[in-house]
Amino acid sequence: MKRSQSISSVLLFIFSLVFINNNLQAQQTILYGDQLPDAPELSKRGEHTIGVRTMQLVNKNQIDIINSKEGKDPTYDRPLTVEIWYPSNVSNKTATTTYNEVMGTRGDTLRPLIPFTFKGRALRDAKPKTSAGKFPLVVVAHGYVGSRYLMTYLTENLASKGYVVVSIDHTDSTFKDANVFQSTLLNRAKDIRFVVNEIANLDAVNSKDSLTGLIDTENIGIIGYSMGGYGVLNVGGAGYSDGLGQFFGGMTGGSTAISTLLASNAEYQKQNDPRIKAVVAFAPWGMERGVWDAEGLKGLNKPTLFIAGSEDDISGYEKGIKAIYEGSINADRYLLTYKNARHNVAPNPPPAEALAPGLHIDEYFRYADATWDQRKINNINQHFVTAFLGSLLKNEDNAKFLDIQENSNDKDWPGFKPRSSTGMELLHQKASN
C-alpha cells in the first residue's frame, strides 16, 4: 500500500511539473494585446500582418522653453523619435519583434532606469503592403512620463486592421529624458501637429520613403493618453484658456510661447486641420487645473471618444474628464467609463520586471489599475477604438457597437460575450450645431 501511494505521489509530482511547464509555455506565447476568453468582438486582430520601423524626426527652430529667460526665448532643433506600424507583405503571421524599454524616471523623482524588453506581433522593417491601396493614418501621443511603446497592444492591433500607426516619443517627457513640466505643456500639441504633417509628407509624389503610396492623408485620427489627451484635444480644436497662458507665462519669466495654442488667439483658430477626422482622448489631463474654459471647449468640433476611469485621481473625473466631455458641445462625442478604475486606462499591462520585490510601487502603478485587469481594459479599448475609428476613417457601419443605452447593464452589450459587459458606462452626445 505504501509503495503504491509512493508511486502515485511521484506520478502526481511529475504530472504537476508537466502541467506547470506547459502552462508557463502557454503564458509566454500570450503577448500584449492578445485576446482574453471574454474579449469583445472587435478586439481581435485584423487581416494584415504588420511591419514596424523607427524613424527620427527634427522639428527645427522651436522655442527652448527650458532655457528661456524673461524677455528671451532661445530656439533649438527639437528631436522626436517615432515608431511606425503598418500593413506589410509578410506572410508569416507568427512573426514577432522585440521592443526595448525602460522603467524608472530620469526627472525629479530620480528613480533609476531599469532596461527591459518585451515582444510584439510585428516584423522589424518589413516591406509595406503598398499593393492594397492606402490606409488611414493614426498618430498616438503618450503621457508624462511614458514612451512610444506604452500602448503597443493598441498600435499593433490597429495596424493589423489597415491603419498606418505612428507613436511619438515626446522629448523631455519620456522615461529616459523626463524634464521640467513646462516643456510638456508647451510641446505636446505642437509635437502632434508636426508629426501629422511630417508623416503625411511621406506620401508626397516626390518622396522616396518606403511608405510612399501607403498613407491616406485625408483620413487621419489622433489618439492621446493623459498629457497626450491634453495635446490631441488642442489639435482637435479645444484651445487652451487664457488662464493657462498666464500660468505658463509666470513659470517661464513672462514667455508668450504658448499663446499660439490659446483659444483666444486668432492664429490658433486658423490651425484647424480638416484631414483629422477623429480624436481619441484617454484620461485627458488639465480640466481641473483650468486648462480649458467653456469657450475653449466649444472649439472642439471633431468626433471624439473619451475613455476614463470613474476614480481617476490624476486628471479627475466629474470635474475633469467628464466635464470636458459635457463642455465639448460642438463635437459628436462618446464617453466610455470604467467604473472604479483610476488613471491607467490606456497603457500596456505591467511588465514582469515591475513585479520584482523591492522596486518602487510606482513602477507597477505606471501600468496597472488597482481594480481592473489591465489586459481586459486593453481588449475593451481595442474594441471601442476600432469601432469609433472604423466608422469615421473607413466608413464602417459600427453603430450597434457604439449606441449603448445609458446605465444599460441589464443585458449584454453588442459584441460582448455573455456576462462580460458589466462595470462600464458608454455615454453619447451629438454635436449641438
N, C-alpha and C positions, 0 to 999 in steps of 0.2 A: 504493500500500500504506500509506504513511504517512498519507495523507488518510483512508483507510478506518479505520485504527487511531485517528486523532484523533476521527472521528465516533463510533466505538464508545465511546471514552473519555468523550466528552461525554454520550452516551446513558446510559452506566453511571452517570455522576455524577448526572444528572437522576433516573434511577431510584432511586438511593440516597437522594437528598433526599426524593423522594416517599415512599419506604418509611419513612424516619426520621420524617417528618411524620405519616404515618398511624399509626405505632407510638406516637408521643407523644400523638396524639389518643386512641388506644385506652387508653393508660395513664391519661390524665386522666379517663376515664369509670369507672375502677375505684376505688370508694370503700371505706373501711374496712368490713370485714365481708362484702364480696362474695366469691363462691366462687372458689377456685383450681381448676384442672382436676382435681386429686386430692382435692377437698374431700369429706368423708364425707356420707352421705345426709341426715342431719337438720340439717346446717348451712345448707341452703337457706332463703331467706326464706319466710315464711308467706303466707297468702292475703290478709291485711289490708294496705291502705295505712295509713300511720300519721301521726298528728299529734304535735307536740311543743310544750310550753309551759314557761315558767319561773315558779316560784312562790316567794314569800318567806314564811317561817315564823318564829315567835318562840317560843322556849321560856322562859317567864318564871321569874324568881326562881331562877336557877341559881347554884351556888357559883362565885365568881370565883377560881378556884384560882391564877391568875397573880398576883393581888394579895393572896392570903391571907398572913396573918402568924400567928405562934404564938398560938393561942387565939382568933383572929378569922378568920372566913370570910365576907367580903362577898359579896353576891349581885348579879346583873345579869340583864338580859333577853338571852338568847343568840340571836342571829340565825342562821338557816340558810336558804341558797338551795338549792332543789331543781329538778331538771329532770324533766319527766314525759313519757314516750312512751306512746301509747295508740292502739288501733284507731280509725280515722276514717272519715268518709263520703267522703273524697277519692277521686275516680275516676281521677285521674292517677297511675299507678303510677311515673312517672319524676320525680315531684316531689322537689325537694331543698331542704335548708336549709343555712345556714352557721353553724358554731359558732365562737365567739370564745374563744381560749385563749391562754395564755402559757407560755413556757419560763422556767426560772430558779427561784430560790427567794428569798423575802424574808427567810428565817430566818438562822441563824448563819453559813451559807456566803456569804450576800450575793451570790449570782450575779445579775447584772442581769436584770430581767424583760424578755422579748422577746415582743411580741404576734405571734400568727399565727392564721390561720383554716384551717378545713378543712370539707369538705362532708359532709352526711349525707343519707340517703334518708328524709326526713320532711318534712312541711309545717308551718310555724310557725303555731300557734294554729288548726289545722284543727278543724272541728266533730267531736266524738266520735261514735262509731258506737253510739249507745245502743239502736238497734233490734235489735241482735244478741244481746241478753242481757248478762249480767255476765261480767267477765273477772277471773281471779285477779290478786292484787297481788304485785309483786316489788319489794323495796327493796334498793338497791345502795349499798355503802359503799366508798370508795376508801382508799388507804393514806396514809402520811405520807412525803413530801407527795404531793398528787395533786389531783384535781378531779372534779366530776360528769361531765365529758366524757372521762374516762380510758378508759372501756370502751364507747364508742358502738357498736362492732361487735357487741357482745352486747346492749346495751339496745335498740337498734333491731330487731335480729333477733328478740328475744323478743316485743316489742310487735307485730311483724308476724304472730306466731303466736297472738295473742289473749291478751296479758297487759297490764296497766297497770304500767309500769315506772317507778320513781321513784329517781333517783340524787341523792345528797346532796353538797353542798359542806360539808365539816366545818370549821366556823370554827376558826381557829388551826392548821389542818392542810393548807391548800391552797397551791398555788404562790404565790398572791398574798398570803397572810396568815400564813404559817407562823410559829409561835411556840413557846415552850418546850414540851418533850415531855410534861410532866405534864398539860397541858390535853388532849392526845390520849388519854393513859392514862385520865383520868377521864371524858371526854365521849363517847368513841366509842360504847360500848354504849348510853349514855343517849340520844344523838342518834338512833340506830337505832330504839329503842323509841318515842321521841317521834314520829318521822316516821311509823312504822307507825300509831300512834294518830291522828295528825292527818289522814293521807290516808284512813284508814278512816272518819273522821268526815265526809269529803266526801260519803259515800254515805248520810248520815243523811237521814231523811224531810224534815226542815226545812231542809236545805242548799240553797242557791241556786246552788251551783257547777255548772259545765257538766259535770263528771264524775259528778254525782249520777245513780245508776242504772246506772253503768258498772262498778263495782268489786265483785267478790265478796270481801267482807271476812272470810269464813270460810275462805278458801283463800289463804294468804299464804306466800311464800318470801322468804328473806333471803340476800343474796349479799355477801361481803366479800373484799377483797384486802389482804393484809399486815396493817396495823393495822385495816383493815376486817374481816379474818378474825378478828383478836383480838376485835373487837366482836360479830360475829354469833355466835360460839361462846358468848359470855357471855349474849347474849339467848336463845340456844337452850338454855341450862341449865348450861353449864360455868362454874360460879362460880370466881372468881379465888382464889388461895391467900392465906392469912394472911401469907405471906412478902411478897407484893406489897403488901399493906396496910401492913406495917411499913416496907418500902422507900419507898412513896409517902408515908407519914407523915413519914419522915425528910427527904424532899425539900421538904416544904411546911410545916415547922415544927410537926409533930405533928397536921396536919389529919386528920380521920377521914372526909373527903368520899367516899372510895371504898369505905367499909365496906359500903354497900348493894349492892355488886357482889360481895362475898366469899361463897364457898360456905358458910362457917361462920355466916353471918348468917341468922337465921330469917326476916327480912323478905325477903331475896333469894329464899329458897325459895318464897315466895308469888307471885313475879313471873312464873311460867310462863304463857305466852300460848298457849292451845290453838288459836288461829287460825293460828299459824305451823306449817306442816306440813312444811317443807323448809328445809335450810340448805346453802349452798354456800360453802366456805371456800378461797379461793385463797391459797396460801402464808401461812397464818396465823402471825403473829409471837408470840413470847412464851415458848414451852416451855423453850428453853434458858436463859431468864432467870428461871425459877422462877415464871412467871405462873400455871401450873396445877400441881396435885399430883394424886395418884391419886383422892382423894376428890372433888375439884372436877370432874375429867373424867367421873366416874360420873354427874354430874348431866345431862350431855348425853344426852337421850333422844329427840331428833328425828332422822329420817333425814338423813344428812349426806354430801355429796360433797366430799371433799378433793381439791385439784388442786395438784401440786407439781413442782418440778424437783429431780432427784436430787443436784444440786450447789448447792443454794440456800445462799448464803453470807450471807444476811441473817436468815432465820428458822431456818436449819439444816434438815437432812433427817432423818437417822437418829435424832438426839436431839431433833429439833424437830418437824416436821410429821408424820413417820411415827410418832413417839412419841405425839403427840396422837391420831392415828388408832387406834393399838393400845390406848391407855388409855381410849378412849371406849366402854367395853364395853356400855353400855346403849343404844347407838344402832345402828340398822341403817346401815352406813356403807360408803362406797367411797373408794378412794384411786387417783386417776389420776396416774401419774408420767411426766414427760417425762425420759427418760434424758439425762444430761449438761447439762440446762438449769439455769440458776441461778434467780434470784428472779422475773424478769419473765415469769411465765406467764399474766398477766391483761391487760396494757394493750393499747391500740391499737398499731399499728406506729409507728416514729419518723416524725414529720412531715418534710417536705422541708427545712424550715428547720433541723432538727437536724443536717443533713448539711453545713452550711456550714463552710468551713475557718476555723479559729481559735476555734471555740466550745469550751467546756469539754466534755470527753468525757462527763460525766455528763448533759448534755442529750440525748445519743444513748442512753446506757445507762439513762435513765429509762424507756425504752420497749423497747429492743432486747434480744435474748438473743444471747450470744456464739456459740451453737451452732445454734439453731433459727431457721428463717424465722418471723418473728412472725405473718405472715398465715396460715401453716399452723397455728400454735398457735391463732390466733383461730378458724379453721374447726373445728378439733377441739373447742375449748371450746364453740362453738355447738352442735355435735352432741351432746356428752355432757350439757351443761346442759339442752338441750331434752329429751333422753331422761329425765333424772332428774326435772326439774320436771314434765314432762308426765305421768309415771307417778303422781306424788304430788298434783298440783294439778288434774289433768284426767282422772284415771283411764284414761290411755292405756296400752296394753299395749306397753311398750318393753323388756321383759325381755331379748329377744335382743340388744339393743344394750349392755346393762349386765352381762350374765353372760358374762364373758370368762375362760377358764381361765388360771390363774397361769402366767406365763412362756410364754404361747402366741403365739409369733411364727412358728410353723411353717405357719400358714395365715392367710388374710386375715380380719380381724375383720369381723363383720356390719356392713353399712352402709358399709364402706370399699372404695375402688377397689383393684383388684389391685396388690399390691406397695407399698401406701401406708400400712400399719398397723404398720410397724416402729418401733423406738426408744421404745416406750411399754410401760407395765405398768398393768393395772387390777386392783386387789385389792378383795375384798368380804368383809365380816364381818357376820354377823347379830347383832342385839342378844342379849345373854346372858339377858335377862329376858323 
